[in-house]
Amino acid sequence: MSSRGNPLLLPRPAPGKRVFDTVLAGVLLVLITPLLLVVAVLVMAGLGRPVLFRQCRAGLHGQPFEVVKFRTMRPPRHGLVGDGDRLTPLGRWLRATSLDELPTLWNVLRGDMSLVGPRPLLPEYLDRYTASQARRHEVRPGVTGLAQVRGRNSLSWEEKLDLDVQYVDNRNLRLDLSILVATARTVLRREGINAAGSATMPEFLGTQRRPAPSQRDRTPA
């Protein structure tokens, strides 16, 4: 059955994982409140309003939700279309340090996301997955995940989606903890921030299709 099938017939995450996510996300949000305020001021000064970037993503069982991050790009105007043109030096730094992702802890607290899981992607990708790749939606999307500590955007789409399904099949608290620790190491080393020749990651067109070399980037990390 596809990720958009009847949610009642699909496996649900273990209750213990949800408790772990809620408690840790709540504690982290309290601890990093001063940092959130500092980043918000920097974004306001460097990019203006809005400070937050909001976008519809596909969540558990493919259901849509609104992800929240700090904004890193200029609006698509004045000839600025591709991600590489719209990213500011501040935006590149926020992405390199993953500070732009801090507001997604609110998504975790709301239950839209988990601390660990496949990254939430655009809803239009749902019809482009193979049956195996679609299984990534059997769990809540994560702030970080197995693909993020195994290469992040330096991986191909197929490699990332394979790792997403591998996580679904092997998920447990021990694996989540190891991914969280590895994430801290990856962020500190600033590894895999961009795909080769791309400001972020090219659009996913499906396993059997490839974007043309001249295609503009538009998919957020």
Backbone as JSON Lines, residues from 0, in Angstrom:
{"i":0,"aa":"M","n":[0.85,-1.19,0.0],"ca":[0.0,0.0,0.0],"c":[0.89,1.24,0.0]}
{"i":1,"aa":"S","n":[0.49,2.31,-0.69],"ca":[1.3,3.51,-0.79],"c":[1.29,4.26,0.52]}
{"i":2,"aa":"S","n":[2.19,5.26,0.61],"ca":[2.28,6.05,1.83],"c":[1.06,6.9,2.05]}
{"i":3,"aa":"R","n":[0.2,7.04,1.03],"ca":[-1.0,7.84,1.18],"c":[-2.23,6.96,1.31]}
{"i":4,"aa":"G","n":[-2.03,5.7,1.68],"ca":[-3.16,4.81,1.89],"c":[-3.86,5.1,3.19]}
{"i":5,"aa":"N","n":[-4.74,4.21,3.58],"ca":[-5.49,4.39,4.82],"c":[-4.55,4.33,6.01]}
{"i":6,"aa":"P","n":[-4.41,5.45,6.78],"ca":[-3.48,5.47,7.92],"c":[-3.78,4.41,8.95]}
{"i":7,"aa":"L","n":[-5.05,3.97,9.04],"ca":[-5.4,2.96,10.03],"c":[-4.79,1.61,9.73]}
{"i":8,"aa":"L","n":[-4.41,1.4,8.47],"ca":[-3.87,0.12,8.06],"c":[-2.36,0.12,8.01]}
{"i":9,"aa":"L","n":[-1.74,1.24,8.35],"ca":[-0.3,1.36,8.26],"c":[0.33,1.34,9.65]}
{"i":10,"aa":"P","n":[1.58,0.86,9.74],"ca":[2.24,0.8,11.05],"c":[2.46,2.17,11.64]}
{"i":11,"aa":"R","n":[2.34,2.29,12.95],"ca":[2.55,3.56,13.61],"c":[3.83,3.51,14.46]}
{"i":12,"aa":"P","n":[4.49,4.67,14.64],"ca":[5.71,4.7,15.45],"c":[5.43,4.25,16.88]}
{"i":13,"aa":"A","n":[6.45,3.72,17.54],"ca":[6.32,3.28,18.92],"c":[6.03,4.47,19.83]}
{"i":14,"aa":"P","n":[5.13,4.31,20.81],"ca":[4.79,5.4,21.72],"c":[6.01,5.96,22.45]}
{"i":15,"aa":"G","n":[6.97,5.09,22.8],"ca":[8.15,5.55,23.52],"c":[8.95,6.56,22.73]}
{"i":16,"aa":"K","n":[8.98,6.41,21.43],"ca":[9.71,7.35,20.58],"c":[9.07,8.74,20.64]}
{"i":17,"aa":"R","n":[7.75,8.77,20.65],"ca":[7.05,10.06,20.7],"c":[7.31,10.76,22.04]}
{"i":18,"aa":"V","n":[7.33,10.01,23.12],"ca":[7.62,10.6,24.43],"c":[9.05,11.15,24.44]}
{"i":19,"aa":"F","n":[9.98,10.37,23.92],"ca":[11.38,10.8,23.85],"c":[11.5,12.09,23.04]}
{"i":20,"aa":"D","n":[10.83,12.14,21.88],"ca":[10.87,13.33,21.03],"c":[10.32,14.55,21.75]}
{"i":21,"aa":"T","n":[9.16,14.38,22.38],"ca":[8.49,15.5,23.03],"c":[9.32,16.07,24.17]}
{"i":22,"aa":"V","n":[9.84,15.2,25.01],"ca":[10.62,15.67,26.17],"c":[11.91,16.35,25.72]}
{"i":23,"aa":"L","n":[12.65,15.71,24.82],"ca":[13.93,16.28,24.4],"c":[13.74,17.56,23.6]}
{"i":24,"aa":"A","n":[12.75,17.59,22.7],"ca":[12.49,18.81,21.92],"c":[12.09,19.95,22.83]}
{"i":25,"aa":"G","n":[11.26,19.66,23.84],"ca":[10.84,20.7,24.78],"c":[12.0,21.26,25.57]}
{"i":26,"aa":"V","n":[12.86,20.38,26.06],"ca":[14.04,20.82,26.82],"c":[14.97,21.64,25.94]}
{"i":27,"aa":"L","n":[15.21,21.17,24.73],"ca":[16.1,21.89,23.81],"c":[15.57,23.27,23.47]}
{"i":28,"aa":"L","n":[14.26,23.38,23.23],"ca":[13.68,24.68,22.9],"c":[13.88,25.68,24.04]}
{"i":29,"aa":"V","n":[13.74,25.21,25.27],"ca":[13.96,26.1,26.42],"c":[15.42,26.52,26.49]}
{"i":30,"aa":"L","n":[16.32,25.57,26.32],"ca":[17.75,25.86,26.45],"c":[18.27,26.79,25.36]}
{"i":31,"aa":"I","n":[17.74,26.65,24.15],"ca":[18.27,27.43,23.02],"c":[17.48,28.69,22.74]}
{"i":32,"aa":"T","n":[16.55,29.06,23.6],"ca":[15.76,30.27,23.37],"c":[16.64,31.5,23.11]}
{"i":33,"aa":"P","n":[17.7,31.75,23.89],"ca":[18.57,32.9,23.58],"c":[19.19,32.8,22.19]}
{"i":34,"aa":"L","n":[19.59,31.6,21.78],"ca":[20.18,31.43,20.46],"c":[19.14,31.68,19.37]}
{"i":35,"aa":"L","n":[17.9,31.22,19.57],"ca":[16.83,31.47,18.61],"c":[16.62,32.97,18.42]}
{"i":36,"aa":"L","n":[16.66,33.72,19.51],"ca":[16.47,35.17,19.43],"c":[17.61,35.84,18.67]}
{"i":37,"aa":"V","n":[18.84,35.38,18.91],"ca":[20.0,35.95,18.21],"c":[19.89,35.69,16.71]}
{"i":38,"aa":"V","n":[19.57,34.45,16.34],"ca":[19.46,34.11,14.92],"c":[18.31,34.9,14.28]}
{"i":39,"aa":"A","n":[17.21,35.03,14.99],"ca":[16.07,35.79,14.46],"c":[16.47,37.24,14.17]}
{"i":40,"aa":"V","n":[17.24,37.84,15.07],"ca":[17.7,39.21,14.86],"c":[18.63,39.28,13.64]}
{"i":41,"aa":"L","n":[19.52,38.31,13.5],"ca":[20.43,38.29,12.35],"c":[19.66,38.17,11.04]}
{"i":42,"aa":"V","n":[18.65,37.3,11.01],"ca":[17.85,37.14,9.8],"c":[17.07,38.41,9.5]}
{"i":43,"aa":"M","n":[16.52,39.02,10.54],"ca":[15.78,40.27,10.37],"c":[16.68,41.35,9.77]}
{"i":44,"aa":"A","n":[17.9,41.45,10.29],"ca":[18.83,42.47,9.81],"c":[19.34,42.16,8.41]}
{"i":45,"aa":"G","n":[19.57,40.88,8.12],"ca":[20.17,40.52,6.84],"c":[19.18,40.29,5.71]}
{"i":46,"aa":"L","n":[17.97,39.83,6.05],"ca":[16.99,39.47,5.02],"c":[15.64,40.17,5.19]}
{"i":47,"aa":"G","n":[15.42,40.76,6.35],"ca":[14.15,41.42,6.59],"c":[13.07,40.42,6.96]}
{"i":48,"aa":"R","n":[11.83,40.84,6.85],"ca":[10.7,39.98,7.16],"c":[10.28,39.22,5.9]}
{"i":49,"aa":"P","n":[9.71,38.01,6.08],"ca":[9.51,37.29,7.34],"c":[10.8,36.63,7.8]}
{"i":50,"aa":"V","n":[10.93,36.45,9.09],"ca":[12.12,35.8,9.65],"c":[12.05,34.29,9.42]}
{"i":51,"aa":"L","n":[10.85,33.74,9.47],"ca":[10.67,32.3,9.34],"c":[10.26,31.91,7.93]}
{"i":52,"aa":"F","n":[10.76,30.78,7.49],"ca":[10.4,30.18,6.21],"c":[9.4,29.06,6.49]}
{"i":53,"aa":"R","n":[8.27,29.1,5.83],"ca":[7.23,28.08,6.02],"c":[6.93,27.44,4.68]}
{"i":54,"aa":"Q","n":[6.83,26.11,4.68],"ca":[6.57,25.39,3.43],"c":[5.84,24.09,3.72]}
{"i":55,"aa":"C","n":[4.93,23.73,2.84],"ca":[4.21,22.47,2.98],"c":[5.14,21.31,2.65]}
{"i":56,"aa":"R","n":[5.16,20.32,3.51],"ca":[5.95,19.11,3.29],"c":[5.05,17.89,3.55]}
{"i":57,"aa":"A","n":[5.51,16.73,3.07],"ca":[4.78,15.48,3.28],"c":[5.28,14.83,4.56]}
{"i":58,"aa":"G","n":[4.34,14.52,5.47],"ca":[4.7,13.94,6.75],"c":[4.33,12.48,6.87]}
{"i":59,"aa":"L","n":[3.97,12.06,8.07],"ca":[3.59,10.67,8.34],"c":[2.46,10.25,7.42]}
{"i":60,"aa":"H","n":[2.63,9.1,6.74],"ca":[1.67,8.57,5.77],"c":[1.41,9.52,4.61]}
{"i":61,"aa":"G","n":[2.37,10.44,4.37],"ca":[2.24,11.37,3.26],"c":[1.33,12.54,3.53]}
{"i":62,"aa":"Q","n":[0.84,12.68,4.76],"ca":[-0.07,13.78,5.08],"c":[0.69,15.1,5.13]}
{"i":63,"aa":"P","n":[0.12,16.18,4.59],"ca":[0.83,17.46,4.53],"c":[0.89,18.15,5.89]}
{"i":64,"aa":"F","n":[1.97,18.87,6.1],"ca":[2.11,19.74,7.27],"c":[3.02,20.89,6.88]}
{"i":65,"aa":"E","n":[3.06,21.93,7.7],"ca":[3.86,23.11,7.41],"c":[5.15,23.07,8.24]}
{"i":66,"aa":"V","n":[6.28,22.95,7.55],"ca":[7.57,22.96,8.23],"c":[7.99,24.41,8.46]}
{"i":67,"aa":"V","n":[8.7,24.64,9.57],"ca":[9.13,26.0,9.92],"c":[10.64,26.01,10.1]}
{"i":68,"aa":"K","n":[11.29,26.94,9.4],"ca":[12.74,27.12,9.52],"c":[13.04,28.61,9.54]}
{"i":69,"aa":"F","n":[14.3,28.96,9.82],"ca":[14.73,30.33,9.62],"c":[14.95,30.55,8.12]}
{"i":70,"aa":"R","n":[14.57,31.71,7.64],"ca":[14.72,32.01,6.22],"c":[16.19,32.21,5.87]}
{"i":71,"aa":"T","n":[16.6,31.68,4.73],"ca":[17.99,31.79,4.29],"c":[18.14,32.39,2.89]}
{"i":72,"aa":"M","n":[17.02,32.63,2.21],"ca":[17.08,33.09,0.82],"c":[16.3,34.37,0.61]}
{"i":73,"aa":"R","n":[16.71,35.11,-0.41],"ca":[15.93,36.25,-0.88],"c":[14.7,35.74,-1.62]}
{"i":74,"aa":"P","n":[13.66,36.55,-1.73],"ca":[12.48,36.13,-2.52],"c":[12.87,35.93,-3.98]}
{"i":75,"aa":"P","n":[12.14,35.09,-4.73],"ca":[12.45,34.85,-6.15],"c":[12.01,36.01,-7.03]}
{"i":76,"aa":"R","n":[12.81,37.07,-7.03],"ca":[12.48,38.26,-7.83],"c":[13.76,38.94,-8.28]}
{"i":77,"aa":"H","n":[13.61,39.98,-9.08],"ca":[14.76,40.73,-9.6],"c":[15.76,39.81,-10.31]}
{"i":78,"aa":"G","n":[15.24,38.83,-11.04],"ca":[16.12,37.93,-11.77],"c":[16.72,36.83,-10.94]}
{"i":79,"aa":"L","n":[16.41,36.77,-9.65],"ca":[16.94,35.73,-8.77],"c":[15.96,34.56,-8.77]}
{"i":80,"aa":"V","n":[16.33,33.45,-9.42],"ca":[15.43,32.31,-9.54],"c":[15.99,31.08,-8.83]}
{"i":81,"aa":"G","n":[17.23,30.72,-9.15],"ca":[17.83,29.53,-8.56],"c":[18.27,29.74,-7.13]}
{"i":82,"aa":"D","n":[18.41,28.62,-6.4],"ca":[18.83,28.7,-5.0],"c":[20.18,29.38,-4.85]}
{"i":83,"aa":"G","n":[21.11,29.09,-5.8],"ca":[22.44,29.67,-5.72],"c":[22.42,31.18,-5.81]}
{"i":84,"aa":"D","n":[21.48,31.74,-6.6],"ca":[21.36,33.19,-6.73],"c":[20.7,33.81,-5.5]}
{"i":85,"aa":"R","n":[19.75,33.08,-4.9],"ca":[18.94,33.65,-3.81],"c":[19.59,33.49,-2.44]}
{"i":86,"aa":"L","n":[20.51,32.54,-2.29],"ca":[21.18,32.35,-1.01],"c":[22.1,33.53,-0.7]}
{"i":87,"aa":"T","n":[21.99,34.06,0.48],"ca":[22.87,35.14,0.92],"c":[24.04,34.54,1.71]}
{"i":88,"aa":"P","n":[25.12,35.32,1.92],"ca":[26.2,34.81,2.77],"c":[25.7,34.38,4.14]}
{"i":89,"aa":"L","n":[24.78,35.15,4.72],"ca":[24.19,34.76,6.0],"c":[23.44,33.45,5.86]}
{"i":90,"aa":"G","n":[22.67,33.31,4.78],"ca":[21.91,32.08,4.56],"c":[22.82,30.87,4.41]}
{"i":91,"aa":"R","n":[23.93,31.04,3.7],"ca":[24.87,29.94,3.53],"c":[25.46,29.53,4.89]}
{"i":92,"aa":"W","n":[25.74,30.52,5.71],"ca":[26.3,30.22,7.04],"c":[25.27,29.51,7.9]}
{"i":93,"aa":"L","n":[24.03,29.97,7.86],"ca":[22.98,29.32,8.65],"c":[22.79,27.87,8.22]}
{"i":94,"aa":"R","n":[22.84,27.62,6.91],"ca":[22.7,26.25,6.42],"c":[23.92,25.4,6.78]}
{"i":95,"aa":"A","n":[25.11,26.0,6.67],"ca":[26.33,25.26,6.98],"c":[26.38,24.83,8.43]}
{"i":96,"aa":"T","n":[25.84,25.67,9.31],"ca":[25.84,25.37,10.75],"c":[24.55,24.69,11.19]}
{"i":97,"aa":"S","n":[23.59,24.55,10.26],"ca":[22.26,23.97,10.53],"c":[21.44,24.79,11.52]}
{"i":98,"aa":"L","n":[21.82,26.04,11.75],"ca":[21.05,26.9,12.64],"c":[19.67,27.21,12.05]}
{"i":99,"aa":"D","n":[19.56,27.15,10.73],"ca":[18.26,27.42,10.1],"c":[17.22,26.36,10.47]}
{"i":100,"aa":"E","n":[17.69,25.18,10.93],"ca":[16.79,24.08,11.25],"c":[16.23,24.15,12.67]}
{"i":101,"aa":"L","n":[16.75,25.04,13.51],"ca":[16.34,25.05,14.92],"c":[14.83,25.18,15.12]}
{"i":102,"aa":"P","n":[14.11,26.01,14.34],"ca":[12.66,26.11,14.56],"c":[11.89,24.82,14.3]}
{"i":103,"aa":"T","n":[12.5,23.87,13.61],"ca":[11.78,22.61,13.36],"c":[11.57,21.82,14.65]}
{"i":104,"aa":"L","n":[12.26,22.21,15.72],"ca":[11.97,21.57,17.01],"c":[10.53,21.83,17.42]}
{"i":105,"aa":"W","n":[9.97,22.96,16.97],"ca":[8.56,23.24,17.22],"c":[7.68,22.23,16.49]}
{"i":106,"aa":"N","n":[8.09,21.85,15.26],"ca":[7.36,20.82,14.52],"c":[7.4,19.49,15.26]}
{"i":107,"aa":"V","n":[8.54,19.21,15.91],"ca":[8.65,17.98,16.7],"c":[7.7,18.03,17.89]}
{"i":108,"aa":"L","n":[7.66,19.16,18.56],"ca":[6.8,19.31,19.72],"c":[5.32,19.18,19.33]}
{"i":109,"aa":"R","n":[4.97,19.68,18.15],"ca":[3.6,19.61,17.66],"c":[3.2,18.2,17.23]}
{"i":110,"aa":"G","n":[4.19,17.36,16.95],"ca":[3.9,16.01,16.48],"c":[3.97,15.86,14.98]}
{"i":111,"aa":"D","n":[4.34,16.93,14.26],"ca":[4.5,16.84,12.81],"c":[5.73,16.03,12.43]}
{"i":112,"aa":"M","n":[6.77,16.13,13.27],"ca":[8.05,15.53,12.97],"c":[8.58,14.8,14.18]}
{"i":113,"aa":"S","n":[9.66,14.05,13.95],"ca":[10.41,13.38,15.0],"c":[11.81,13.98,15.02]}
{"i":114,"aa":"L","n":[12.55,13.77,16.06],"ca":[13.94,14.21,16.07],"c":[14.74,13.45,15.02]}
{"i":115,"aa":"V","n":[14.45,12.16,14.85],"ca":[15.17,11.33,13.89],"c":[14.18,10.65,12.96]}
{"i":116,"aa":"G","n":[14.47,10.71,11.68],"ca":[13.61,10.08,10.68],"c":[14.0,10.58,9.29]}
{"i":117,"aa":"P","n":[13.36,10.11,8.25],"ca":[13.63,10.64,6.91],"c":[13.3,12.13,6.84]}
{"i":118,"aa":"R","n":[14.08,12.89,6.13],"ca":[13.82,14.32,6.03],"c":[12.49,14.58,5.32]}
{"i":119,"aa":"P","n":[11.71,15.58,5.75],"ca":[10.44,15.87,5.09],"c":[10.66,16.52,3.73]}
{"i":120,"aa":"L","n":[10.04,15.96,2.71],"ca":[10.22,16.45,1.35],"c":[8.93,17.03,0.8]}
{"i":121,"aa":"L","n":[8.98,17.57,-0.4],"ca":[7.83,18.23,-1.0],"c":[6.72,17.25,-1.34]}
{"i":122,"aa":"P","n":[5.46,17.65,-1.19],"ca":[4.33,16.76,-1.48],"c":[4.28,16.29,-2.92]}
{"i":123,"aa":"E","n":[4.78,17.12,-3.85],"ca":[4.73,16.71,-5.25],"c":[5.65,15.53,-5.56]}
{"i":124,"aa":"Y","n":[6.53,15.18,-4.64],"ca":[7.39,14.02,-4.84],"c":[6.66,12.7,-4.6]}
{"i":125,"aa":"L","n":[5.52,12.75,-3.92],"ca":[4.83,11.51,-3.51],"c":[4.56,10.58,-4.68]}
{"i":126,"aa":"D","n":[4.18,11.11,-5.81],"ca":[3.86,10.28,-6.97],"c":[5.1,9.86,-7.75]}
{"i":127,"aa":"R","n":[6.27,10.31,-7.32],"ca":[7.5,10.01,-8.05],"c":[8.3,8.89,-7.39]}
{"i":128,"aa":"Y","n":[7.92,8.49,-6.17],"ca":[8.65,7.44,-5.49],"c":[8.3,6.07,-6.06]}
{"i":129,"aa":"T","n":[9.25,5.15,-5.98],"ca":[8.93,3.74,-6.22],"c":[8.16,3.24,-5.0]}
{"i":130,"aa":"A","n":[7.58,2.06,-5.1],"ca":[6.84,1.49,-3.97],"c":[7.75,1.36,-2.75]}
{"i":131,"aa":"S","n":[9.0,0.98,-2.97],"ca":[9.94,0.85,-1.86],"c":[10.27,2.21,-1.26]}
{"i":132,"aa":"Q","n":[10.58,3.19,-2.09],"ca":[10.93,4.52,-1.61],"c":[9.79,5.16,-0.82]}
{"i":133,"aa":"A","n":[8.55,4.88,-1.22],"ca":[7.38,5.47,-0.54],"c":[7.26,5.01,0.91]}
{"i":134,"aa":"R","n":[7.94,3.93,1.26],"ca":[7.88,3.44,2.63],"c":[8.53,4.39,3.63]}
{"i":135,"aa":"R","n":[9.25,5.37,3.14],"ca":[9.86,6.38,4.02],"c":[8.8,7.12,4.82]}
{"i":136,"aa":"H","n":[7.56,7.1,4.33],"ca":[6.48,7.8,5.02],"c":[5.75,6.94,6.04]}
{"i":137,"aa":"E","n":[6.29,5.77,6.33],"ca":[5.71,4.94,7.38],"c":[6.05,5.46,8.78]}
{"i":138,"aa":"V","n":[6.98,6.41,8.85],"ca":[7.35,7.04,10.12],"c":[7.3,8.55,9.95]}
{"i":139,"aa":"R","n":[7.28,9.26,11.06],"ca":[7.32,10.72,11.0],"c":[8.64,11.17,10.39]}
{"i":140,"aa":"P","n":[8.64,12.24,9.62],"ca":[9.91,12.79,9.11],"c":[10.73,13.33,10.26]}
{"i":141,"aa":"G","n":[12.04,13.43,10.05],"ca":[12.92,13.82,11.14],"c":[13.69,15.11,10.91]}
{"i":142,"aa":"V","n":[14.11,15.73,11.99],"ca":[15.01,16.87,11.92],"c":[16.35,16.41,11.34]}
{"i":143,"aa":"T","n":[16.75,15.21,11.72],"ca":[17.93,14.59,11.15],"c":[17.6,13.12,10.89]}
{"i":144,"aa":"G","n":[18.48,12.44,10.19],"ca":[18.21,11.05,9.85],"c":[19.45,10.32,9.4]}
{"i":145,"aa":"L","n":[19.26,9.07,9.03],"ca":[20.38,8.23,8.63],"c":[21.1,8.8,7.41]}
{"i":146,"aa":"A","n":[20.33,9.31,6.45],"ca":[20.95,9.88,5.25],"c":[21.77,11.13,5.58]}
{"i":147,"aa":"Q","n":[21.35,11.87,6.6],"ca":[22.06,13.1,6.95],"c":[23.42,12.82,7.58]}
{"i":148,"aa":"V","n":[23.6,11.67,8.19],"ca":[24.9,11.35,8.8],"c":[25.72,10.41,7.93]}
{"i":149,"aa":"R","n":[25.16,10.03,6.78],"ca":[25.88,9.16,5.85],"c":[26.3,9.9,4.58]}
{"i":150,"aa":"G","n":[26.17,11.22,4.58],"ca":[26.59,11.97,3.39],"c":[25.75,13.19,3.1]}
{"i":151,"aa":"R","n":[24.55,13.26,3.68],"ca":[23.7,14.42,3.53],"c":[23.47,14.71,2.04]}
{"i":152,"aa":"N","n":[23.67,15.94,1.58],"ca":[23.38,16.29,0.19],"c":[24.45,15.87,-0.8]}
{"i":153,"aa":"S","n":[25.53,15.28,-0.32],"ca":[26.54,14.75,-1.24],"c":[26.08,13.42,-1.83]}
{"i":154,"aa":"L","n":[25.03,12.82,-1.27],"ca":[24.47,11.57,-1.78],"c":[23.51,11.83,-2.92]}
{"i":155,"aa":"S","n":[23.33,10.84,-3.77],"ca":[22.31,10.93,-4.8],"c":[20.94,10.76,-4.16]}
{"i":156,"aa":"W","n":[19.89,11.13,-4.89],"ca":[18.54,10.92,-4.37],"c":[18.28,9.45,-4.06]}
{"i":157,"aa":"E","n":[18.71,8.56,-4.95],"ca":[18.47,7.13,-4.74],"c":[19.16,6.64,-3.48]}
{"i":158,"aa":"E","n":[20.39,7.11,-3.25],"ca":[21.11,6.71,-2.04],"c":[20.41,7.22,-0.78]}
{"i":159,"aa":"K","n":[19.96,8.46,-0.82],"ca":[19.28,9.02,0.35],"c":[17.97,8.29,0.64]}
{"i":160,"aa":"L","n":[17.19,8.0,-0.4],"ca":[15.91,7.33,-0.21],"c":[16.1,5.89,0.25]}
{"i":161,"aa":"D","n":[17.15,5.24,-0.24],"ca":[17.46,3.88,0.24],"c":[17.79,3.9,1.73]}
{"i":162,"aa":"L","n":[18.54,4.9,2.17],"ca":[18.88,5.01,3.59],"c":[17.64,5.33,4.43]}
{"i":163,"aa":"D","n":[16.72,6.1,3.86],"ca":[15.47,6.38,4.57],"c":[14.71,5.09,4.86]}
{"i":164,"aa":"V","n":[14.62,4.23,3.85],"ca":[13.89,2.96,4.02],"c":[14.66,2.04,4.96]}
{"i":165,"aa":"Q","n":[15.98,2.09,4.88],"ca":[16.8,1.29,5.81],"c":[16.51,1.71,7.25]}
{"i":166,"aa":"Y","n":[16.35,3.01,7.47],"ca":[16.02,3.48,8.82],"c":[14.65,2.95,9.25]}
{"i":167,"aa":"V","n":[13.67,3.02,8.35],"ca":[12.32,2.54,8.67],"c":[12.36,1.08,9.12]}
{"i":168,"aa":"D","n":[13.17,0.27,8.45],"ca":[13.23,-1.16,8.74],"c":[14.02,-1.48,10.01]}
{"i":169,"aa":"N","n":[14.88,-0.58,10.45],"ca":[15.77,-0.89,11.57],"c":[15.67,0.08,12.73]}
{"i":170,"aa":"R","n":[14.66,0.92,12.76],"ca":[14.56,1.98,13.75],"c":[14.42,1.43,15.17]}
{"i":171,"aa":"N","n":[15.12,2.05,16.07],"ca":[15.0,1.77,17.5],"c":[15.68,2.92,18.24]}
{"i":172,"aa":"L","n":[15.51,2.97,19.55],"ca":[16.04,4.09,20.33],"c":[17.56,4.17,20.26]}
{"i":173,"aa":"R","n":[18.21,3.02,20.26],"ca":[19.68,3.02,20.19],"c":[20.16,3.64,18.88]}
{"i":174,"aa":"L","n":[19.49,3.28,17.77],"ca":[19.86,3.85,16.48],"c":[19.61,5.36,16.47]}
{"i":175,"aa":"D","n":[18.48,5.79,17.04],"ca":[18.18,7.22,17.1],"c":[19.26,7.98,17.86]}
{"i":176,"aa":"L","n":[19.68,7.44,18.99],"ca":[20.71,8.1,19.78],"c":[22.03,8.19,19.02]}
{"i":177,"aa":"S","n":[22.38,7.13,18.32],"ca":[23.64,7.13,17.55],"c":[23.57,8.15,16.41]}
{"i":178,"aa":"I","n":[22.38,8.31,15.8],"ca":[22.22,9.28,14.72],"c":[22.31,10.71,15.27]}
{"i":179,"aa":"L","n":[21.73,10.95,16.44],"ca":[21.8,12.27,17.04],"c":[23.25,12.65,17.36]}
{"i":180,"aa":"V","n":[24.01,11.7,17.9],"ca":[25.42,11.97,18.19],"c":[26.2,12.21,16.89]}
{"i":181,"aa":"A","n":[25.95,11.38,15.88],"ca":[26.64,11.54,14.6],"c":[26.25,12.85,13.91]}
{"i":182,"aa":"T","n":[25.01,13.3,14.13],"ca":[24.57,14.57,13.55],"c":[25.38,15.73,14.09]}
{"i":183,"aa":"A","n":[25.62,15.73,15.4],"ca":[26.43,16.79,16.0],"c":[27.82,16.82,15.38]}
{"i":184,"aa":"R","n":[28.39,15.65,15.15],"ca":[29.71,15.58,14.54],"c":[29.68,16.08,13.1]}
{"i":185,"aa":"T","n":[28.64,15.7,12.34],"ca":[28.5,16.12,10.95],"c":[28.34,17.63,10.85]}
{"i":186,"aa":"V","n":[27.53,18.21,11.75],"ca":[27.31,19.66,11.73],"c":[28.6,20.4,12.05]}
{"i":187,"aa":"L","n":[29.33,19.93,13.05],"ca":[30.57,20.59,13.44],"c":[31.6,20.55,12.3]}
{"i":188,"aa":"R","n":[31.59,19.45,11.55],"ca":[32.53,19.31,10.44],"c":[31.99,19.95,9.16]}
{"i":189,"aa":"R","n":[30.72,20.34,9.17],"ca":[30.06,20.96,8.01],"c":[30.19,20.09,6.77]}
{"i":190,"aa":"E","n":[29.85,18.83,6.93],"ca":[29.99,17.86,5.84],"c":[28.69,17.74,5.05]}
{"i":191,"aa":"G","n":[28.84,17.56,3.71],"ca":[27.71,17.23,2.85],"c":[26.64,18.3,2.76]}
{"i":192,"aa":"I","n":[27.02,19.56,2.86],"ca":[26.04,20.63,2.86],"c":[25.36,20.76,1.51]}
{"i":193,"aa":"N","n":[26.15,20.65,0.43],"ca":[25.63,20.85,-0.91],"c":[25.81,19.61,-1.76]}
{"i":194,"aa":"A","n":[24.91,19.44,-2.74],"ca":[25.13,18.45,-3.77],"c":[26.2,18.98,-4.72]}
{"i":195,"aa":"A","n":[26.88,18.09,-5.43],"ca":[27.93,18.51,-6.35],"c":[27.36,19.44,-7.42]}
{"i":196,"aa":"G","n":[27.98,20.63,-7.56],"ca":[27.53,21.57,-8.56],"c":[26.19,22.22,-8.27]}
{"i":197,"aa":"S","n":[25.74,22.16,-7.03],"ca":[24.41,22.68,-6.69],"c":[24.49,23.45,-5.38]}
{"i":198,"aa":"A","n":[23.64,24.48,-5.25],"ca":[23.61,25.25,-4.01],"c":[22.98,24.46,-2.88]}
{"i":199,"aa":"T","n":[22.03,23.59,-3.2],"ca":[21.38,22.75,-2.2],"c":[21.29,21.32,-2.74]}
{"i":200,"aa":"M","n":[20.13,20.98,-3.28],"ca":[19.91,19.65,-3.85],"c":[18.96,19.8,-5.02]}
{"i":201,"aa":"P","n":[19.27,19.24,-6.2],"ca":[18.36,19.37,-7.34],"c":[17.02,18.69,-7.07]}
{"i":202,"aa":"E","n":[16.03,19.08,-7.84],"ca":[14.7,18.51,-7.7],"c":[14.71,17.01,-7.95]}
{"i":203,"aa":"F","n":[13.93,16.27,-7.16],"ca":[13.78,14.83,-7.37],"c":[12.71,14.6,-8.42]}
{"i":204,"aa":"L","n":[13.1,14.02,-9.55],"ca":[12.17,13.78,-10.65],"c":[11.74,12.33,-10.76]}
{"i":205,"aa":"G","n":[12.21,11.5,-9.84],"ca":[11.91,10.08,-9.9],"c":[13.16,9.3,-10.24]}
{"i":206,"aa":"T","n":[13.2,8.04,-9.84],"ca":[14.39,7.22,-10.01],"c":[14.76,7.02,-11.47]}
{"i":207,"aa":"Q","n":[13.78,6.95,-12.36],"ca":[14.06,6.68,-13.77],"c":[14.29,7.95,-14.57]}
{"i":208,"aa":"R","n":[14.18,9.1,-13.92],"ca":[14.32,10.36,-14.63],"c":[15.4,11.19,-13.99]}
{"i":209,"aa":"R","n":[16.09,11.98,-14.79],"ca":[17.16,12.82,-14.28],"c":[16.92,14.26,-14.72]}
{"i":210,"aa":"P","n":[17.23,15.25,-13.87],"ca":[17.07,16.64,-14.29],"c":[18.08,17.0,-15.36]}
{"i":211,"aa":"A","n":[17.7,17.87,-16.27],"ca":[18.6,18.33,-17.32],"c":[19.73,19.12,-16.68]}
{"i":212,"aa":"P","n":[20.92,19.13,-17.31],"ca":[22.06,19.84,-16.72],"c":[21.79,21.31,-16.47]}
{"i":213,"aa":"S","n":[20.91,21.92,-17.27],"ca":[20.66,23.35,-17.14],"c":[19.58,23.69,-16.13]}
{"i":214,"aa":"Q","n":[18.97,22.67,-15.52],"ca":[17.86,22.92,-14.61],"c":[18.3,23.69,-13.38]}
{"i":215,"aa":"R","n":[17.48,24.64,-12.96],"ca":[17.76,25.43,-11.77],"c":[17.46,24.63,-10.51]}
{"i":216,"aa":"D","n":[18.23,24.87,-9.48],"ca":[17.96,24.25,-8.2],"c":[16.73,24.89,-7.58]}
{"i":217,"aa":"R","n":[15.89,24.08,-6.91],"ca":[14.79,24.67,-6.19],"c":[14.36,23.87,-4.96]}
{"i":218,"aa":"T","n":[15.04,22.77,-4.68],"ca":[14.63,21.92,-3.58],"c":[15.44,22.21,-2.33]}
{"i":219,"aa":"P","n":[14.78,22.59,-1.22],"ca":[15.53,22.85,0.02],"c":[16.11,21.57,0.59]}
{"i":220,"aa":"A","n":[17.19,21.74,1.34],"ca":[17.84,20.59,1.95],"c":[16.96,19.95,2.97]}
